[in-house]
Amino acid sequence: MSRVIVIGPGAIGCTVGGALLREGHDVIFCGRRPFDHLRVHKDGEVEQAVPAHVLTTAAGLTPGDWLLVCVKAHQVTSAVEWLRLGIAADTKVAVLQNGVEQRENVEPFVAPRTPIVPVVVDLPATRMGPGHVVWRRKAKLSAPDDADGRAFCMLFRKSFIEATSTDDFVTMAWRKLCLNAPDGAILTLTGQPRRVWHKPGIADLGRAILRECIAVGRAEGAKIDESLIEPQIISFLSAPPDEGNSMYIDRMAGRETEWNARNGVIVRKAAKHDIAVPVSAALAALLAAQEARLRPV
Ligand SMILES: NC(=O)c1ccc[n+]([C@@H]2O[C@H](COP(=O)([O-])OP(=O)(O)OC[C@H]3O[C@@H](n4cnc5c(N)ncnc54)[C@H](OP(=O)(O)O)[C@@H]3O)[C@@H](O)[C@H]2O)c1
């Protein structure tokens, strides 16, 4: 059994940590808010509370076999003390975040040659309160098909989470970004849930974002093409009209959002390849300006 440190016990951290706890791993949750029991259950199933080992200050943290980074992309810089104390020479780090920069987000804060496993998370989960999470429909994680990625997947082999390694992680991560980039920006900027997809011009805006995301993803090596666009737009249009997404929910609650990991990234990566992405650039500027209101000078 492994000693697993979970940084960021939110929707994903609690679900993933809860799955490992049930399998007998020694799980330490490192967060900002205390809780003493973990309640993680699938929507509609009976919840069970299990005692949880939770730290809210980094002092006293000792390294684990694994350290799972489950804070949102923009929160990593606030979590560096956990990374400093939770990682020893033989610790492996996994980064469970949306976007395509899981490795880049953490690399500056860990020692050179620390194994970092980027993970695509396909696990719709909602935090009901500290230590309490409900997940829905599916619980899938994907890591690269190398020794560290396979070792990460092995942690979950008997759990309710399906963790698999893929020989084309780049494509998998960009496919997920094709879902997140249009939906996050459009709901957040309009302040409306998915019903907004039916408003005039919005589906075309989504198509334009997708075209840019696909062009940049292809330049980065993802095997994606424009055949993705219409099925993705149809899935946005068929979503429950009152449903939001995590950027929208964070914006409505007055919190920072992951706009930079989902939209800013398209602009950054496009510049590397000299690809024009005027729609993403405009959205990123608007999202950045909207966010700046949270930090008035
Ligand atoms: N939820 C989903 O359905 C879902 C699905 C796929 C992918 N993802 C991705 O998974 C990642 C995690 O998302 P999430 O939904 O789990 O977010 P979340 O529920 O907001 O959880 C983040 C957790 O990290 C904590 N945190 C923030 N800064 C911290 C720090 N410096 N030290 C310790 N803890 C800190 C937060 O504390 P507070 O309690 O104080 O906020 C919160 O408990 C994101 O990249 C997201 O895009 C999420």
The ligand as a MOL file (V3000), in Angstrom:
LIG
                    3D

  0  0  0     0  0            999 V3000
M  V30 BEGIN CTAB
M  V30 COUNTS 48 52 0 0 0
M  V30 BEGIN ATOM
M  V30 1 N -14.9600 18.8140 -10.6670 0
M  V30 2 C -15.0260 18.2540 -11.8580 0
M  V30 3 O -16.0970 17.7610 -12.2610 0
M  V30 4 C -13.8150 18.1750 -12.7490 0
M  V30 5 C -13.8680 17.3240 -13.8540 0
M  V30 6 C -12.7520 17.2190 -14.6690 0
M  V30 7 C -11.6220 17.9640 -14.3900 0
M  V30 8 N -11.6010 18.7910 -13.3200 0 CHG=1
M  V30 9 C -10.3490 19.5390 -13.0710 0
M  V30 10 O -9.7490 19.0350 -11.8840 0
M  V30 11 C -9.0150 20.0830 -11.2260 0
M  V30 12 C -9.5220 20.1990 -9.7880 0
M  V30 13 O -10.8670 20.6770 -9.8560 0
M  V30 14 P -11.9240 20.5230 -8.6830 0
M  V30 15 O -13.2570 20.5660 -9.3370 0
M  V30 16 O -11.6010 19.3840 -7.8110 0 CHG=-1
M  V30 17 O -11.6890 21.8990 -7.9090 0
M  V30 18 P -12.1970 22.2750 -6.4520 0
M  V30 19 O -13.3910 21.4740 -6.0800 0
M  V30 20 O -12.2660 23.7650 -6.3910 0
M  V30 21 O -10.9920 21.7700 -5.5330 0
M  V30 22 C -9.7920 22.4440 -5.3700 0
M  V30 23 C -9.4220 22.2860 -3.9150 0
M  V30 24 O -8.1170 22.7890 -3.7070 0
M  V30 25 C -8.1390 23.5410 -2.5120 0
M  V30 26 N -7.0280 24.4650 -2.5360 0
M  V30 27 C -6.8870 25.6050 -3.2460 0
M  V30 28 N -5.6940 26.1680 -2.9940 0
M  V30 29 C -5.0880 25.3570 -2.1080 0
M  V30 30 C -3.8370 25.4030 -1.4670 0
M  V30 31 N -2.9720 26.4040 -1.6710 0
M  V30 32 N -3.5200 24.4090 -0.6020 0
M  V30 33 C -4.3720 23.3870 -0.3800 0
M  V30 34 N -5.5860 23.2950 -0.9630 0
M  V30 35 C -5.9270 24.2740 -1.8080 0
M  V30 36 C -9.4810 24.2080 -2.5280 0
M  V30 37 O -9.7560 24.7220 -1.2510 0
M  V30 38 P -11.0860 25.5610 -0.8680 0
M  V30 39 O -11.9940 24.5210 -0.2920 0
M  V30 40 O -10.6440 26.5570 0.1510 0
M  V30 41 O -11.5850 26.1660 -2.1350 0
M  V30 42 C -10.3490 23.0380 -2.9610 0
M  V30 43 O -10.6560 22.2070 -1.8600 0
M  V30 44 C -9.2420 21.3340 -12.0740 0
M  V30 45 O -8.1930 21.5070 -12.9760 0
M  V30 46 C -10.5370 21.0180 -12.8210 0
M  V30 47 O -10.6420 21.7480 -14.0250 0
M  V30 48 C -12.6530 18.9140 -12.4830 0
M  V30 END ATOM
M  V30 BEGIN BOND
M  V30 1 1 1 2
M  V30 2 2 2 3
M  V30 3 1 2 4
M  V30 4 1 4 5
M  V30 5 2 4 48
M  V30 6 2 5 6
M  V30 7 1 6 7
M  V30 8 2 7 8
M  V30 9 1 8 9
M  V30 10 1 8 48
M  V30 11 1 9 10
M  V30 12 1 9 46
M  V30 13 1 10 11
M  V30 14 1 11 12
M  V30 15 1 11 44
M  V30 16 1 12 13
M  V30 17 1 13 14
M  V30 18 2 14 15
M  V30 19 1 14 16
M  V30 20 1 14 17
M  V30 21 1 17 18
M  V30 22 2 18 19
M  V30 23 1 18 20
M  V30 24 1 18 21
M  V30 25 1 21 22
M  V30 26 1 22 23
M  V30 27 1 23 24
M  V30 28 1 23 42
M  V30 29 1 24 25
M  V30 30 1 25 26
M  V30 31 1 25 36
M  V30 32 1 26 27
M  V30 33 1 26 35
M  V30 34 2 27 28
M  V30 35 1 28 29
M  V30 36 1 29 30
M  V30 37 2 29 35
M  V30 38 1 30 31
M  V30 39 2 30 32
M  V30 40 1 32 33
M  V30 41 2 33 34
M  V30 42 1 34 35
M  V30 43 1 36 37
M  V30 44 1 36 42
M  V30 45 1 37 38
M  V30 46 2 38 39
M  V30 47 1 38 40
M  V30 48 1 38 41
M  V30 49 1 42 43
M  V30 50 1 44 45
M  V30 51 1 44 46
M  V30 52 1 46 47
M  V30 END BOND
M  V30 END CTAB
M  END
